[in-house]
Amino acid sequence: MIPNLFESSGLINGMLVVIDPLLDQMPRMTVSPSFAALMPPEFVAELNAWMLDFFGTKSVAIEMPGGRIAMGPKGYGALKEVLG
């Protein structure tokens, strides 16, 4: 059985919020697919690792079908704080 990694946290403005911790750890910058296609995979991996270290991560939210939104716990907390 596959574990449920997502947690439903209720409604915000009529949208069901789904929490996924990975959405708080999206790299701010990565190599583009067209650049990666021209370079050796080891170089692309090294450059992506450097950019992750240098630029860090960001929290993202994704609007999904059916009136749902997926976001990480940090993003959800910040949104709740703004909305009161």
Backbone hydrogen bonds in HBPLUS format (Angstrom, degrees):
<---DONOR---> <-ACCEPTOR-->    atom                        ^
c    i                          cat <-CA-CA->   ^        H-A-AA   ^      H-
h    n   atom  resd res      DA  || num        DHA   H-A  angle D-A-AA Bond
n    s   type  num  typ     dist DA aas  dist angle  dist       angle   num
A0007-GLU N   A0019-ILE O   3.26 MM  12  5.10 157.8  2.31 134.6 141.2     1
A0019-ILE N   A0007-GLU O   2.74 MM  12  5.10 170.7  1.75 151.9 155.3     2
A0009-SER N   A0017-VAL O   2.94 MM   8  5.52 165.6  1.96 151.8 156.5     3
A0017-VAL N   A0010-GLY O   2.89 MM   7  5.80 164.8  1.91 173.0 174.9     4
A0012-ILE N   A0015-MET O   2.90 MM   3  5.25 153.6  1.97 142.1 149.1     5
A0015-MET N   A0012-ILE O   2.94 MM   3  5.25 164.4  1.96 115.7 120.6     6
A0016-LEU N   A0067-GLY O   2.92 MM  51  6.37 145.0  2.04 155.0 155.5     7
A0069-ILE N   A0016-LEU O   2.83 MM  53  6.22 150.5  1.92 164.2 166.7     8
A0018-VAL N   A0069-ILE O   2.81 MM  51  6.11 162.9  1.84 155.3 159.5     9
A0071-MET N   A0018-VAL O   2.95 MM  53  6.42 153.2  2.03 162.7 170.5    10
A0020-ASP N   A0071-MET O   2.95 MM  51  5.91 152.8  2.03 131.4 139.8    11
A0023-LEU N   A0020-ASP O   2.97 MM   3  5.79 157.0  2.02 127.6 133.2    12
A0024-ASP N   A0021-PRO O   3.16 MM   3  5.68 165.8  2.18 115.1 119.5    13
A0025-GLN N   A0022-LEU O   3.06 MM   3  5.32 162.0  2.10 110.6 115.7    14
A0060-VAL N   A0023-LEU O   2.89 MM  37  5.54 157.3  1.95 154.5 161.9    15
A0026-MET N   A0058-LYS O   3.13 MM  32  5.30 148.1  2.23 166.0 156.9    16
A0058-LYS N   A0026-MET O   2.72 MM  32  5.30 142.9  1.86 145.3 157.8    17
A0028-ARG N   A0056-GLY O   3.06 MM  28  6.03 166.0  2.08 148.5 144.5    18
A0036-ALA N   A0032-SER O   2.87 MM   4  6.10 167.0  1.89 160.1 164.3    19
A0037-ALA N   A0033-PRO O   3.00 MM   4  6.12 143.7  2.13 142.5 150.7    20
A0038-LEU N   A0035-PHE O   2.98 MM   3  5.38 144.6  2.11 108.8 119.1    21
A0039-MET N   A0036-ALA O   3.30 MM   3  5.24 149.1  2.40  98.9 107.4    22
A0043-PHE N   A0040-PRO O   3.02 MM   3  5.42 123.3  2.36 110.0 123.5    23
A0044-VAL N   A0040-PRO O   3.14 MM   4  6.50 159.7  2.19 155.5 161.7    24
A0045-ALA N   A0041-PRO O   2.93 MM   4  6.15 162.7  1.96 151.1 155.5    25
A0046-GLU N   A0042-GLU O   2.97 MM   4  6.15 157.5  2.02 143.3 149.7    26
A0047-LEU N   A0043-PHE O   2.84 MM   4  6.02 162.5  1.87 152.8 157.7    27
A0048-ASN N   A0044-VAL O   2.86 MM   4  6.02 163.4  1.89 152.0 156.8    28
A0049-ALA N   A0045-ALA O   2.95 MM   4  6.11 153.8  2.02 143.5 150.8    29
A0050-TRP N   A0046-GLU O   2.95 MM   4  6.21 154.9  2.01 146.7 153.5    30
A0051-MET N   A0047-LEU O   2.90 MM   4  6.16 163.5  1.92 153.5 157.7    31
A0052-LEU N   A0048-ASN O   2.92 MM   4  6.11 151.6  2.00 145.1 152.9    32
A0053-ASP N   A0049-ALA O   3.03 MM   4  6.27 157.8  2.09 145.8 151.4    33
A0054-PHE N   A0050-TRP O   2.82 MM   4  6.04 159.3  1.86 153.9 160.2    34
A0055-PHE N   A0051-MET O   2.75 MM   4  5.55 164.9  1.77 147.0 152.1    35
A0056-GLY N   A0052-LEU O   2.87 MM   4  4.87 136.8  2.06 119.8 131.4    36
A0062-ILE N   A0070-ALA O   2.81 MM   8  5.13 158.0  1.86 148.0 155.6    37
A0070-ALA N   A0062-ILE O   2.85 MM   8  5.13 165.2  1.88 147.1 150.6    38
A0064-MET N   A0068-ARG O   2.81 MM   4  5.08 170.9  1.82 141.8 142.9    39
A0076-TYR N   A0072-GLY O   2.88 MM   4  6.09 156.7  1.94 154.3 161.7    40
A0077-GLY N   A0073-PRO O   2.92 MM   4  6.08 158.0  1.97 144.6 150.3    41
A0078-ALA N   A0074-LYS O   2.96 MM   4  6.21 158.3  2.01 148.8 154.6    42
A0079-LEU N   A0075-GLY O   2.93 MM   4  6.12 155.8  1.99 145.9 152.7    43
A0080-LYS N   A0076-TYR O   2.91 MM   4  6.14 161.7  1.95 152.0 156.7    44
A0081-GLU N   A0077-GLY O   3.01 MM   4  6.17 151.0  2.10 142.7 150.7    45
A0082-VAL N   A0078-ALA O   3.06 MM   4  6.31 154.1  2.12 146.2 152.4    46
A0083-LEU N   A0079-LEU O   2.92 MM   4  6.14 161.4  1.96 153.4 158.7    47
A0084-GLY N   A0080-LYS O   2.89 MM   4  5.85 125.2  2.20 137.3 150.2    48
